[in-house]
Amino acid sequence: MFLMSRPLVFAHRGASAHRFENTMAAFKEAVHLGADGLEIDVQITSDGIPVVLHDPGLQRVAGTRRSVSTLAWSDLEHIRIGKRFWRLFMGSRIPTLRETISFCLLQNVALNIELKETVIENPESLLDILNMATLLDQVHFSSFDYNILQRVRELEPKMETALLLKKRQLDPNLLANFEVDSFHFHKRLWKEPYKEMLIGSGKVLRMYGVTGKEQAIQHEERIAGWITDYPERFVREES
């Protein structure tokens, strides 16, 4: 059962408005701020270790032109990420998926795992990722790549899959053909005629790109989850 009595608040890459994205510090801050779950990105190292990292390259987060797919975990674990000029002294280590799942188990929070480029290019890595993820009661996989989500369904039919929608896919005939459980979409698409299409799809709907200042949609009953950098700004009323 995917729908909850109220929308769940997922901290986008952790509480990324307050701590550097996809770090244990961001995950801990998200829990502190009351998030129901984390939204994370997963890439694969050259030796097959799933790590939590948005970009396939390290330039933006670590200031190096190296890429995750060319590095073994033994090399990647020594690289520090963070804001420029601060990472040398206060940089964070890139978390593995395994330690992130352990954190979610301890904190009893949900997890939205977005499968990124290096996973899509190496679908054989999915089995290990799924074996880790099934330890959690509340977990789902999301991706812009429909084929990788179909592979998830083949390997673990009970696992929830969520397609990240692009505007060009918002056509009733296209939406009807997507064999997934959920649709994730940017808040810009919550308008007509797209809104009617999304509701009519019958899928679980989660919205990203929200900041907590969109008062008109915060009490929207048809949204099952918010994906936000600012989890503390969302009203979380118990039923």
Secondary structure, DSSP 8 states (H G I E B T S, - for coil): ----SS-EEEEETTTTTTS-TTSHHHHHHHHHTT-SEEEEEEEE-TTS-EEE-SSSBSHHHHS---BGGGS-HHHHTT-EESSTTTHHHH-EE--BHHHHHHHHHHHT-EEEEEE-HHHHH-GGGHHHHHHHHTT-SSEEEEES-HHHHHHHHHH-TTSEEEEE--GGG--HHHHHH---SEEEEEGGGSSTTHHHHHHHT--EEEEEEE-S--TTTTT-TT--EEEES-GGGS-----
